[in-house]
Amino acid sequence: MGLRKDIWRVGIVNSPMHTILERGSLEDMPVVWTPPMRRFCFRADPFGLWRDGKLHVFVEDYDYRVRVGSIDVFIYDAAFNLLEQRKALQTPWHLSYPYVFEAEGETWMLPEAHHSGRLTLYRSVRFPDQWEEAAVIPLGEDIAVDATPFFHDGLWWLFYTPAMRPPAPVGELHLAYAPTLLGPWTRHHANPVRLDSASTRPGGTPCVLNGKVVLPVQDCTYTYGGAIRPLTFDELTPERVRTHAGSPIRRPASYAPYTEGMHTLAAVGDVTLIDTKYTDLSARGIGLQAWREVKKLSRKVLSQSQQKG
């Protein structure tokens, strides 16, 4: 954790995603924000589903003191009044990007969990807060980050960025495809299909506009999650992929101080979920960082002492 900490918040925009993409801006669109957060905590990566007339918004819940994210769900009525909040999914490893969707008569979640070393697809046992592991999606040596599934032209497509250590200097977009959601999955022979830090990391729900697949992607040119751009697939087949990126989607000044980034654009029927950020650099944050470093050093000294003993 650096001295500067990204603080994200989640909003519900009362407008369909295709309108935002066509306008290239969120200006003058009504938005309802999730409730205020605890200090040094944030909510991000919103995805959602309507069920029984209620909007279920799944988010990453993150505390810088713990540094292991989990998945919460906020339940709203049709007028966007908050009814309740629940813990939806928690594991020993970090979770984020809770991509929820309905397919093949089931409700699924494909969260980002690359620290687990695998990509796990969950099936809903009791919506919205009980999930079971349904399958592990094998991608060879790739460990997928922000994996985003989408059914198009008779195939399931998976858009993702591979986790790399050390991080790659330029962003990469990879694809895989399968005849069914449970596979078998084949990585695209042209991977990486796109190299560009401004338009490769998935950041929301794909859609079809004017007959072409459009994927929201993150612009990480100057900062992580600096903006969302629409990435259009002019061709998307197992043989060939051609893409072009649009301009960043503008954020209203009224979002201040949360105007330093946006890295999710997720369609849920006639509404769209977003997250925006500001960067916290405070004396308390610096103190928190110092406290963590002291604890880390203490654990190291204790371990060395035990080894000698």
Secondary structure, DSSP 8 states (H G I E B T S, - for coil): --SSEEEEEEEEESS-HHHHHHHTB-TT--EEE-----TTEEEEEEEEEEETTEEEEEEEEEETTT---EEEEEEE-TT--EEEEEEEE--SS--EEEEEEEETTEEEEEEE-GGGTS-EEEEEEETTTEEEEEEE---TT--EEEEEEEEETTEEEEEEEE--SS--SS-EEEEEEESSTT---EE-TT-SSEE-TTS-EE-B--EEETTEEEEEEEE-SSSTT-EEEEEEEEEESSS-EEEEE----B--GGGTTS-SEEEEEEEETTEEEEEEEEEE--HHHHHHHHHHHHHHHHHHHHHHHHHH-
